[in-house]
Amino acid sequence: MLVSETEPGAAVELSALDIVLWGVLPYVMVVVLIGGLIWRYRYDQFGWTTRSSQLYESRLLRIASPLFHFGLLAVIAGHFFGLVIPMAWTQAVGMSQDFYHFNALFVGGIAGVGTLGGILLLIYRRRTTGPVFMATTRNDKTMYVVLTAAIVFGLWTTLASVFEGGHGHNYRETVAPWFRSLFVFQPDLAAMAAAPFSFHLHTLVGMALFMIWPFTRLVHAFTAPFHYLFRPYIVYRSRDRDRGGSKAGAPAPRRAANVAARRGWSAVGTRDRDTRNR
Amino acid sequence: MRVMAQMGMVMNLDKCIGCHTCSVTCKQAWTNRAGTEYVWFNNVETRPGQGYPRRYEDQDKWQGGWVLNKRGKLVLKAGGRVKKLFGIFASPVQPELKDYYEPWTYDYKTLVDAPLGDDFPVARPKSLITGKDTKITWSANWDDDLGGSTEHGHLDPIVEKVRRESEDKIKFAYEQTFMFYLPRICEHCLNPSCMASCPSGAIYKRVEDGIVLVDQDKCRGWRQCVTGCPYKKIYFNHKTGKAEKCTFCYPRVEVGLPTVCSETCVGRLRYLGLFLYDADAVTAAASVTDPRELYDAQMDVLLDPNDPAVQAEARAQGIPADWIDAARRSPVYALAKVYKVALPLHPEYRTMPMVWYVPPLSPVVDLLRDQGHDGEDSGNLFGAIDALRIPVEYLAELFTAGDADRVTAVLKKLAAMRSFMRGISLGNDPDDSIPESVGMDSQTMYEMYRLMAIAKYEERYVIPKAHVEQAHDLEEMGCSLDFEGGPGMQDSAPFGEASGRPVPVAVETFNALRDRQTSDAAPGETTLRGRVNLLNWDGTGAPAGLFPEKAAFPEKALLPEKRPAPSGRGTPAEGERL
């Protein structure tokens, strides 16, 4: 597949804005996302929660929340297929462009509509249920605006290509190569610059979402409890912090060395007088 | 055999007067914060009654605890790991606030601020959730003292079950025949289903004393533990988004003090002490096929602390000598396994609960007395226990998975103790036939009487302290120094309220606590030292210290130096009298 020869963006002239948006901003976003997550994980374990409001209202949540979350999982899978897997690979296994396109629109459309319907229902619930709205912070509201915008613009790119039919824009020749090129630090700016405005907008809002991610309640996604599938049911832990978390299994012997293991606590002068004499 | 120590509690239900002091002091100590308004780590239920949250014992609905699957393997009733993860986006079985109650306060300010008018100002109830006017329809003890039992009594899941099994022979008469109080805290189970339900692994059992705690840093608010606990003793703090539960007052227990609920219990009905148990045997014991054998299986897990082999193994596992000694003197072990009068609450949930109950004999005694019989005669009592099938069956559903014989045996022991000791109190020779009729000897029965009726403080609470080599951690010095922002983080944290580091629990150190508890004066009130306690003063004479020393109030100093006489009446003589 000679992507570079037929690349639609080959003739596009790059502006300074293109360089900043598609060459610099993605890396800034990654730094903010990862740095923010590390910072928050270290300093705000107590605030790292789903902040569930099911206690206040359950009827709508029971429909809207799974709709949104499962829709979102499908959307993420769709993004993986569209952005990470090169067009050459799907063609190599005999998947025609039309077939791929139909699948992307059909499955992607359902997932997108489900996600959007879910979040709209969640926002409606949040606004109309008194206690839930009272528990909504300004931080939450900002997050909802960005999240909804990302979903709406994403759905727009999908639906737009439906109305344009088979002649719609093939993002697998613009956005996807640019996305993959970011990982090898050779951003293909021209490819991205050639993509239509709707894709630009969706990408920018998406980057904004990832940048605010560590500072909102969305962080709970990064502690999705997959290890629940593998951990023992009963968890034993010592109150003696020196021993760390001896989870399950035989307890470690008592009277471990009395050295404080916690961050930020100097061991100097903390030795107990009585332990020296034993 | 893996010997582990477990703090346990026994409550003697005969002594509970339903005063709710335990609930109130517990709430003041632990859950008087925003987000925990509806949370009662300790609550007192009137039985028969729905309990708190309402009908929590209906596991067909709430899906708490463990069950055996077709292959006889222990599984969570609410489903396995994969099912739980798929249901994580909206917890499928979750009590809502209406199943607890909507907490409220009153608009007291109106009482003071209302303008003059024809009507008396009223303090309206305001919801603590929405802040708006609310109508109070339920609370944590709404059906206290059988309040509204004709309306609500049949809603008790246990009543439903007993009725179903006895083919509707029970009529509404039961409401008048018996009633008792059931104080409940977290059971600190050996096989906790809340812990097994936690996707984050944030709930843990402490190796040293078996207290079950929620790591507030690791909890992510998935709320599966609320579903998992059949006793519904894990609560969701709706402000912090974290699960919270009874802590067995671990900061107090670690320094040898009883829990707040025990310490403040007016009826002195709670006992605290250690169990030694075989951690390797727990799963097998909880997997016994017949639910009625779970009690025996649980008893087998508890090890005899006087057995030299157990002691040797305990030492090998690193349990300190003073802890082993405390286990030997443990009142909870004595009541549960030696005298066998304490029973676990709902063993059929297969969680191996470690808070035990001495079932109440008082409904039987009261009934006998009301009918004009001698309520302390062993023959009368034994007959009544056998005849009063309904209370016994009800108790059996609570404590022995429906095995009425077991409850009868316990009640007969209590009845025997009552009439045996009455004989002694009346100056008769001890009637050894009474203890023998319930399979005990006189000496053991007398010891049981000492523990249950005299119930000295030191015998009720045998709490080994955590060791001095861990003292620094217990005072949370390490913790108090390394959290950013300090205690005022609730409002100032960047991610809304309750983000940031939690305030350490034991802000008060052991020494400060001891000083405060052993001093006569209120904290900081050193100037009051040496004053007479008026409660001890019989009114004769004026003991030293009754009045403040004169030197402390120089009379002249009270008067302005040169006060102009207002109207010529302010003579120096008047001033002197002041």
Boltz contact constraints between the chains, C-beta under 6 A:
constraints:
  - contact:
      token1: [A, 44]
      token2: [B, 499]
      max_distance: 6.0
  - contact:
      token1: [A, 44]
      token2: [B, 500]
      max_distance: 6.0
  - contact:
      token1: [A, 45]
      token2: [B, 217]
      max_distance: 6.0
  - contact:
      token1: [A, 46]
      token2: [B, 216]
      max_distance: 6.0
  - contact:
      token1: [A, 46]
      token2: [B, 217]
      max_distance: 6.0
  - contact:
      token1: [A, 46]
      token2: [B, 501]
      max_distance: 6.0
  - contact:
      token1: [A, 46]
      token2: [B, 502]
      max_distance: 6.0
  - contact:
      token1: [A, 47]
      token2: [B, 495]
      max_distance: 6.0
  - contact:
      token1: [A, 47]
      token2: [B, 499]
      max_distance: 6.0
  - contact:
      token1: [A, 49]
      token2: [B, 220]
      max_distance: 6.0
  - contact:
      token1: [A, 49]
      token2: [B, 221]
      max_distance: 6.0
  - contact:
      token1: [A, 49]
      token2: [B, 241]
      max_distance: 6.0
  - contact:
      token1: [A, 49]
      token2: [B, 242]
      max_distance: 6.0
  - contact:
      token1: [A, 50]
      token2: [B, 221]
      max_distance: 6.0
  - contact:
      token1: [A, 51]
      token2: [B, 241]
      max_distance: 6.0
  - contact:
      token1: [A, 52]
      token2: [B, 221]
      max_distance: 6.0
  - contact:
      token1: [A, 52]
      token2: [B, 223]
      max_distance: 6.0
  - contact:
      token1: [A, 54]
      token2: [B, 94]
      max_distance: 6.0
  - contact:
      token1: [A, 55]
      token2: [B, 97]
      max_distance: 6.0
  - contact:
      token1: [A, 55]
      token2: [B, 236]
      max_distance: 6.0
  - contact:
      token1: [A, 55]
      token2: [B, 238]
      max_distance: 6.0
  - contact:
      token1: [A, 58]
      token2: [B, 96]
      max_distance: 6.0
  - contact:
      token1: [A, 61]
      token2: [B, 90]
      max_distance: 6.0
  - contact:
      token1: [A, 62]
      token2: [B, 90]
      max_distance: 6.0
  - contact:
      token1: [A, 65]
      token2: [B, 89]
      max_distance: 6.0
  - contact:
      token1: [A, 65]
      token2: [B, 90]
      max_distance: 6.0
  - contact:
      token1: [A, 66]
      token2: [B, 89]
      max_distance: 6.0
  - contact:
      token1: [A, 66]
      token2: [B, 90]
      max_distance: 6.0
  - contact:
      token1: [A, 69]
      token2: [B, 89]
      max_distance: 6.0
  - contact:
      token1: [A, 130]
      token2: [B, 130]
      max_distance: 6.0
  - contact:
      token1: [A, 131]
      token2: [B, 129]
      max_distance: 6.0
  - contact:
      token1: [A, 131]
      token2: [B, 130]
      max_distance: 6.0
  - contact:
      token1: [A, 137]
      token2: [B, 496]
      max_distance: 6.0
  - contact:
      token1: [A, 139]
      token2: [B, 496]
      max_distance: 6.0
  - contact:
      token1: [A, 220]
      token2: [B, 220]
      max_distance: 6.0
  - contact:
      token1: [A, 223]
      token2: [B, 220]
      max_distance: 6.0
  - contact:
      token1: [A, 225]
      token2: [B, 199]
      max_distance: 6.0
  - contact:
      token1: [A, 225]
      token2: [B, 200]
      max_distance: 6.0
  - contact:
      token1: [A, 228]
      token2: [B, 81]
      max_distance: 6.0
  - contact:
      token1: [A, 228]
      token2: [B, 199]
      max_distance: 6.0
  - contact:
      token1: [A, 229]
      token2: [B, 81]
      max_distance: 6.0
  - contact:
      token1: [A, 231]
      token2: [B, 201]
      max_distance: 6.0
  - contact:
      token1: [A, 233]
      token2: [B, 196]
      max_distance: 6.0
  - contact:
      token1: [A, 234]
      token2: [B, 195]
      max_distance: 6.0
  - contact:
      token1: [A, 235]
      token2: [B, 195]
      max_distance: 6.0
  - contact:
      token1: [A, 235]
      token2: [B, 201]
      max_distance: 6.0
  - contact:
      token1: [A, 235]
      token2: [B, 204]
      max_distance: 6.0
  - contact:
      token1: [A, 236]
      token2: [B, 205]
      max_distance: 6.0
  - contact:
      token1: [A, 236]
      token2: [B, 207]
      max_distance: 6.0
  - contact:
      token1: [A, 237]
      token2: [B, 204]
      max_distance: 6.0
  - contact:
      token1: [A, 238]
      token2: [B, 207]
      max_distance: 6.0
  - contact:
      token1: [A, 239]
      token2: [B, 206]
      max_distance: 6.0
  - contact:
      token1: [A, 239]
      token2: [B, 208]
      max_distance: 6.0
  - contact:
      token1: [A, 240]
      token2: [B, 470]
      max_distance: 6.0
  - contact:
      token1: [A, 241]
      token2: [B, 473]
      max_distance: 6.0
  - contact:
      token1: [A, 251]
      token2: [B, 207]
      max_distance: 6.0
  - contact:
      token1: [A, 253]
      token2: [B, 318]
      max_distance: 6.0
  - contact:
      token1: [A, 254]
      token2: [B, 318]
      max_distance: 6.0
  - contact:
      token1: [A, 258]
      token2: [B, 469]
      max_distance: 6.0
  - contact:
      token1: [A, 260]
      token2: [B, 478]
      max_distance: 6.0
  - contact:
      token1: [A, 262]
      token2: [B, 478]
      max_distance: 6.0
  - contact:
      token1: [A, 264]
      token2: [B, 482]
      max_distance: 6.0
  - contact:
      token1: [A, 265]
      token2: [B, 478]
      max_distance: 6.0
  - contact:
      token1: [A, 265]
      token2: [B, 482]
      max_distance: 6.0
  - contact:
      token1: [A, 270]
      token2: [B, 472]
      max_distance: 6.0
  - contact:
      token1: [A, 272]
      token2: [B, 469]
      max_distance: 6.0
  - contact:
      token1: [A, 274]
      token2: [B, 468]
      max_distance: 6.0
  - contact:
      token1: [A, 275]
      token2: [B, 469]
      max_distance: 6.0
